[in-house]
Amino acid sequence: MASLMDGPKGDEARPIVLEQKEEPTYYMKIEEDKGKDGEGEWYSDFLQYLKDGAYPPSIDRNDQLTIQRLYTNYIICDEILYKRSYDGIHLLCVTAKEAQQIIEEVHELSYGPHMNAHMLSRKIARQGYYWTTMEAHCAAHVRKQSLPFS
């Protein structure tokens, strides 16, 4: 019925401008951080072991055994570290700063309603991201958001 009615003559439809990136946005973020080479991040020991086959000089024998036990869960593709999930999907390993941005984006913005910490961490994993303390960070963020206003 709306197509049969005449609208005001002065109104014009504004065009929608879409910007298309040539590569995924997380590549751009990784390119910015590439100068650091993952130093100081939670995954720097795995990354060094996978690249060079050598342990970082500052770790003890117990940490070396832990790296040997866990390194099979990680893979490097195009200089980017991924964790193999139980269902065969590779999850992008992110830094602490990126993790905070991901939590805020998924919990508060475009991915639907607010959720509890467990659902939030599972949704982030389904989006293809991983960090070791994901569940704890999600719980802290949800708790912070659910505090009453004072």
C-alpha positions as CSV (number, residue, x, y, z in Angstrom):
1,M,0.0,0.0,0.0
2,A,2.9,2.3,0.7
3,S,4.1,2.2,-2.9
4,L,0.7,3.4,-4.1
5,M,0.8,6.6,-2.0
6,D,2.7,9.7,-3.1
7,G,5.3,11.0,-0.6
8,P,6.4,14.5,0.0
9,K,8.2,15.9,-3.0
10,G,11.1,17.5,-1.1
11,D,12.3,14.3,0.5
12,E,15.0,12.4,-1.3
13,A,16.5,9.1,-0.2
14,R,20.1,9.4,1.0
15,P,22.4,6.8,-0.5
16,I,24.0,4.3,1.9
17,V,27.7,4.3,1.6
18,L,29.3,0.9,2.3
19,E,33.0,0.5,2.8
20,Q,34.5,-2.8,1.8
21,K,37.9,-3.8,3.2
22,E,40.3,-5.7,1.0
23,E,41.3,-8.0,3.9
24,P,39.7,-8.9,7.3
25,T,40.0,-6.3,10.0
26,Y,41.8,-8.5,12.4
27,Y,44.7,-8.7,9.9
28,M,45.0,-4.9,10.1
29,K,45.1,-5.1,13.9
30,I,47.8,-7.8,13.8
31,E,49.8,-5.8,11.3
32,E,49.8,-2.9,13.8
33,D,51.0,-5.2,16.6
34,K,53.5,-7.1,14.5
35,G,56.4,-4.9,15.6
36,K,56.0,-6.2,19.1
37,D,56.1,-9.9,17.9
38,G,53.9,-11.0,20.8
39,E,56.4,-10.1,23.4
40,G,54.9,-9.9,26.9
41,E,51.7,-11.6,25.8
42,W,50.3,-14.9,27.2
43,Y,51.2,-16.8,24.0
44,S,54.7,-15.5,23.4
45,D,56.3,-18.7,24.8
46,F,54.2,-20.9,22.4
47,L,54.9,-18.7,19.5
48,Q,58.7,-18.7,20.1
49,Y,58.7,-22.5,20.5
50,L,56.6,-23.1,17.4
51,K,58.7,-20.7,15.3
52,D,62.2,-21.6,16.5
53,G,61.9,-24.9,18.4
54,A,63.7,-23.2,21.2
55,Y,62.5,-22.4,24.7
56,P,62.6,-18.8,26.0
57,P,65.7,-18.3,28.2
58,S,63.8,-17.2,31.3
59,I,61.7,-20.3,31.9
60,D,62.5,-23.3,34.2
61,R,62.3,-27.0,33.4
62,N,58.7,-27.3,34.6
63,D,57.6,-24.6,32.2
64,Q,59.5,-26.3,29.4
65,L,57.6,-29.5,30.1
66,T,54.3,-27.6,30.1
67,I,55.1,-26.0,26.7
68,Q,56.0,-29.4,25.3
69,R,52.7,-30.8,26.5
70,L,50.5,-28.0,25.2
71,Y,52.2,-26.8,22.0
72,T,50.4,-29.5,19.9
73,N,47.2,-27.5,20.5
74,Y,48.6,-24.5,18.7
75,I,49.4,-23.8,15.0
76,I,51.0,-21.0,13.1
77,C,49.3,-20.0,9.8
78,D,50.7,-17.0,7.9
79,E,52.7,-15.8,11.0
80,I,49.5,-15.8,13.1
81,L,49.0,-18.1,16.1
82,Y,45.8,-20.2,16.3
83,K,44.6,-22.7,18.8
84,R,43.1,-25.9,17.6
85,S,39.7,-26.4,19.2
86,Y,38.2,-29.8,19.9
87,D,35.9,-29.6,16.8
88,G,38.8,-28.8,14.4
89,I,38.2,-25.1,14.1
90,H,41.2,-22.8,14.5
91,L,40.7,-20.1,17.0
92,L,42.7,-16.8,16.7
93,C,44.9,-16.2,19.7
94,V,44.4,-12.5,20.8
95,T,46.2,-10.2,23.1
96,A,44.7,-8.9,26.3
97,K,43.9,-5.5,24.7
98,E,42.1,-7.2,21.8
99,A,40.3,-9.5,24.2
100,Q,38.8,-6.6,26.1
101,Q,37.6,-5.1,22.9
102,I,36.0,-8.4,21.8
103,I,34.2,-8.8,25.1
104,E,32.8,-5.3,24.9
105,E,31.7,-5.8,21.3
106,V,30.0,-9.1,21.8
107,H,28.4,-8.3,25.1
108,E,27.2,-4.8,24.6
109,L,27.0,-4.0,20.9
110,S,26.1,-5.8,17.7
111,Y,25.8,-9.5,18.7
112,G,22.5,-9.5,20.5
113,P,21.3,-9.4,24.1
114,H,23.4,-9.3,27.3
115,M,24.2,-12.7,28.5
116,N,25.9,-14.5,31.4
117,A,29.7,-15.1,31.5
118,H,29.5,-18.7,30.3
119,M,27.3,-17.9,27.3
120,L,29.5,-14.9,26.5
121,S,32.7,-16.9,26.5
122,R,31.1,-19.6,24.3
123,K,29.8,-17.0,21.9
124,I,33.3,-15.5,21.6
125,A,34.8,-18.9,20.9
126,R,32.1,-19.5,18.2
127,Q,33.2,-16.2,16.7
128,G,36.7,-17.7,16.4
129,Y,38.7,-16.0,19.2
130,Y,40.7,-17.5,22.0
131,W,42.8,-16.5,25.1
132,T,43.6,-18.6,28.1
133,T,41.6,-16.6,30.7
134,M,38.5,-16.0,28.5
135,E,36.0,-17.3,31.1
136,A,37.4,-15.3,34.0
137,H,37.5,-12.1,31.9
138,C,34.0,-12.6,30.8
139,A,32.8,-13.2,34.3
140,A,34.5,-10.0,35.5
141,H,33.0,-8.0,32.7
142,V,29.5,-9.3,33.3
143,R,29.8,-8.7,37.0
144,K,31.0,-5.2,36.4
145,Q,28.1,-4.5,34.0
146,S,25.4,-6.0,36.3
147,L,26.3,-3.7,39.3
148,P,23.4,-1.4,40.3
149,F,23.7,2.2,39.4
150,S,24.5,4.4,42.4
